[in-house]
Amino acid sequence: MESRESESGAEAEEVKKEGQLASEAKVHFKVTRFIMEAGVKLGMQSIPIATACTIYHKFFCETKLDAYDPYLIAMSAIYLAGKVEEQHLRTRDIINVSHRYLNPKSEPLELDSWFWELRDSIVQCELLMLRVLHFRVSFQHPHKYLLHYLISLKNWMNRHSWERTPVSLAAWALLRDSYHGALCLHYPAQHIAVAVLYLALQCYGVEVPADSEAEKPWWQVFSEDLTKPVIDNIVSDLIQIYTMDTEIP
């Protein structure tokens, strides 16, 4: 009897934990969407935005979500990413864009005591993030690999087949959307680049020429240590992100 009760208790705890993780994943999805949209309004390029998302995800891998305001962490991640990628941003601009995003119907912020307190919070939060992440805030992103793979694949394939399907646009969109989750922390950059290209080709039913007759599949030519199960795992994680998108207002 005691054994059954303990098993039941363990199962209930597991279900509770899974529910908490799912709830936190939705928060992270919404906040990284904020980072991306605010980044665009601030004129950030794709690499600094990717770095901001990675800093955000990595910080919350080291800490608990309920210990910090995720949007303050996001603003500080944008500020820090601008420094890391040498696309410096003013805290005033970050605050104004963030305020307009989070409070679309409100008046522009006044330069009052609340504004300066928020500015100081962003700067202090930046220092906290650097300490928590042990000053490791420079990352290798999949973007340069994806660019190289797309050029190689374009030269490899039939020109008409390539131009009539937006494989390239789809691959870039998939890569951008992957930062809504923590894929950037779980997989090497090369593997993510190949996986988004693989999924883009699958979405449009495009086949790589002579792939079936080749000694190794095209994706292994790009990344020798990559395996099909790893591609499947990355694709599965991407699909989960899009599933989450349909569940969030």
C-alpha positions in Angstrom: 0.0 0.0 0.0 2.8 2.4 1.0 4.6 1.5 -2.3 1.6 2.4 -4.4 1.1 5.7 -2.5 4.8 6.6 -3.0 4.5 5.8 -6.7 1.3 7.9 -7.0 3.1 10.8 -5.2 6.1 10.5 -7.5 3.8 10.6 -10.6 1.9 13.6 -9.3 5.2 15.4 -8.7 6.4 14.5 -12.2 3.1 15.8 -13.8 3.4 19.0 -11.7 7.0 19.5 -12.8 6.1 19.0 -16.5 3.3 21.5 -16.2 5.6 24.0 -14.6 8.2 23.5 -17.4 5.5 24.0 -20.1 4.3 27.1 -18.4 7.8 28.5 -18.2 8.5 27.6 -21.8 5.5 29.8 -22.8 6.8 32.7 -20.8 10.2 32.4 -22.5 8.5 32.2 -25.9 6.6 35.5 -25.2 9.7 37.2 -23.9 12.0 36.1 -26.7 9.3 37.3 -29.2 9.5 40.7 -27.4 13.3 40.6 -27.8 13.0 40.0 -31.5 10.4 42.6 -32.2 12.0 45.2 -30.0 15.4 44.4 -31.6 13.9 45.1 -35.1 12.4 48.4 -33.9 15.8 49.3 -32.5 17.5 48.5 -35.8 19.4 45.6 -34.5 20.8 43.1 -37.0 20.1 39.4 -36.9 23.3 38.3 -35.1 22.9 40.8 -32.1 19.2 39.7 -31.8 20.3 36.1 -31.7 22.9 36.9 -29.1 20.3 38.7 -27.0 18.0 35.7 -27.1 20.9 33.3 -26.3 22.0 35.4 -23.3 18.4 35.4 -22.1 18.0 31.7 -22.4 21.4 30.9 -20.9 20.6 33.2 -17.9 17.4 31.4 -17.1 19.2 28.0 -17.4 21.3 29.2 -14.5 18.5 30.8 -12.4 14.8 30.4 -11.6 12.2 32.3 -13.6 10.3 33.5 -10.5 13.4 35.1 -9.1 13.7 37.8 -11.7 11.4 39.9 -14.0 11.9 38.3 -17.4 11.2 41.5 -19.3 13.9 43.4 -17.3 16.3 40.5 -18.1 15.3 40.8 -21.8 16.0 44.5 -21.9 19.4 44.0 -20.3 20.1 41.1 -22.7 19.4 43.5 -25.6 21.7 46.1 -24.1 24.5 43.6 -23.4 24.1 41.9 -26.9 24.6 45.3 -28.5 27.9 45.7 -26.7 29.0 42.1 -27.5 28.3 42.4 -31.2 29.5 46.0 -31.4 26.1 47.5 -32.3 25.8 49.7 -29.3 22.3 50.9 -28.2 21.3 53.6 -25.8 19.4 52.5 -22.7 17.0 55.4 -23.4 16.0 53.9 -26.7 15.7 50.4 -25.3 13.4 51.7 -22.5 11.2 53.7 -24.9 10.8 50.9 -27.4 10.1 48.4 -24.6 7.6 50.7 -23.0 5.7 51.2 -26.2 5.7 47.4 -26.9 4.5 46.5 -23.4 2.1 49.5 -23.1 0.9 50.2 -26.7 -1.8 52.7 -25.7 0.2 54.7 -23.1 1.9 58.0 -23.5 5.6 58.3 -24.1 7.7 58.1 -20.9 8.7 61.2 -19.1 12.3 61.6 -17.9 11.2 61.3 -14.3 12.6 59.3 -11.3 10.9 56.1 -12.5 12.7 56.3 -15.9 16.1 56.7 -14.2 15.4 53.9 -11.8 14.6 51.6 -14.7 17.7 52.7 -16.5 19.8 51.9 -13.4 18.1 48.6 -13.1 19.0 47.6 -16.7 22.7 48.5 -16.0 22.8 46.7 -12.7 21.0 43.7 -14.3 23.7 43.6 -17.0 26.4 43.2 -14.4 24.4 40.5 -12.7 24.0 38.6 -16.0 27.7 38.8 -16.7 28.5 37.4 -13.3 25.9 34.6 -13.6 27.2 33.7 -17.0 30.8 34.0 -15.9 31.4 36.6 -18.6 30.9 34.0 -21.4 28.5 36.0 -23.6 30.1 35.5 -27.0 28.5 32.7 -29.0 28.9 30.9 -32.3 25.6 31.2 -34.2 24.3 29.0 -37.1 23.9 32.0 -39.4 27.3 31.9 -41.2 27.0 28.1 -41.6 23.5 28.4 -43.0 24.6 31.0 -45.5 27.5 28.7 -46.7 25.2 25.7 -46.9 22.6 27.6 -48.9 25.2 28.9 -51.4 26.6 25.3 -51.8 23.1 23.8 -52.2 22.1 26.4 -54.7 25.1 25.7 -56.9 24.5 21.9 -56.5 20.8 22.0 -57.5 18.8 22.7 -60.7 18.5 26.5 -61.0 14.8 26.4 -62.0 13.9 24.1 -59.1 15.8 26.3 -56.6 14.2 29.6 -57.9 10.6 28.5 -57.9 10.6 27.5 -54.2 11.4 29.8 -51.3 13.7 27.3 -49.6 16.2 30.0 -48.6 13.6 32.3 -47.1 12.0 29.4 -45.2 15.4 28.3 -43.8 16.2 31.8 -42.5 12.7 32.1 -41.0 13.1 28.7 -39.3 16.5 29.7 -37.9 15.1 33.0 -36.5 12.1 31.3 -34.9 14.4 28.6 -33.3 15.5 31.3 -30.9 12.0 31.3 -29.3 13.3 28.1 -27.6 16.7 27.1 -26.2 17.9 25.1 -29.2 20.9 27.4 -29.4 22.1 26.0 -26.0 21.4 22.3 -26.7 22.9 21.8 -30.2 26.0 22.9 -32.1 25.6 25.8 -34.5 26.4 23.6 -37.6 23.7 21.0 -36.7 21.0 23.7 -36.3 21.9 25.2 -39.6 21.7 21.8 -41.4 18.4 20.9 -39.6 16.6 24.1 -40.6 17.7 23.6 -44.2 16.6 20.0 -44.0 13.2 21.0 -42.7 12.8 23.8 -45.3 13.5 21.3 -48.1 11.0 18.9 -46.6 8.3 21.6 -46.4 8.5 22.3 -50.1 9.2 18.7 -51.2 12.5 19.6 -52.8 15.0 16.8 -53.3 18.7 17.2 -53.5 20.0 15.8 -56.8 21.7 12.4 -56.7 21.2 12.2 -53.0 20.0 8.6 -53.1 23.0 7.4 -55.2 25.6 9.2 -53.1 27.9 7.5 -50.5 26.6 9.8 -47.8 23.5 12.0 -47.5 23.8 15.7 -48.4 23.5 16.8 -44.8 26.4 14.7 -43.7 28.6 16.3 -46.4 28.0 19.6 -44.6 28.5 18.3 -41.1 30.3 14.9 -40.8 29.4 14.3 -37.1 25.7 14.9 -37.7 23.3 12.0 -37.5 19.6 11.6 -38.6 18.3 11.2 -35.0 19.9 14.5 -34.1 18.2 16.2 -37.1 14.9 14.6 -36.1 15.3 15.9 -32.5 16.0 19.5 -33.7 13.1 19.4 -36.1 10.9 18.0 -33.3 11.9 20.9 -31.0 11.2 23.4 -33.8 7.7 21.9 -34.3 7.1 22.2 -30.6 7.9 25.9 -30.9 5.4 26.4 -33.7 2.8 24.4 -31.7 3.4 26.7 -28.7 2.9 29.7 -31.0 -0.7 28.5 -31.7 -1.4 28.3 -28.0 -0.2 31.7 -27.0 -2.5 34.8 -27.7 
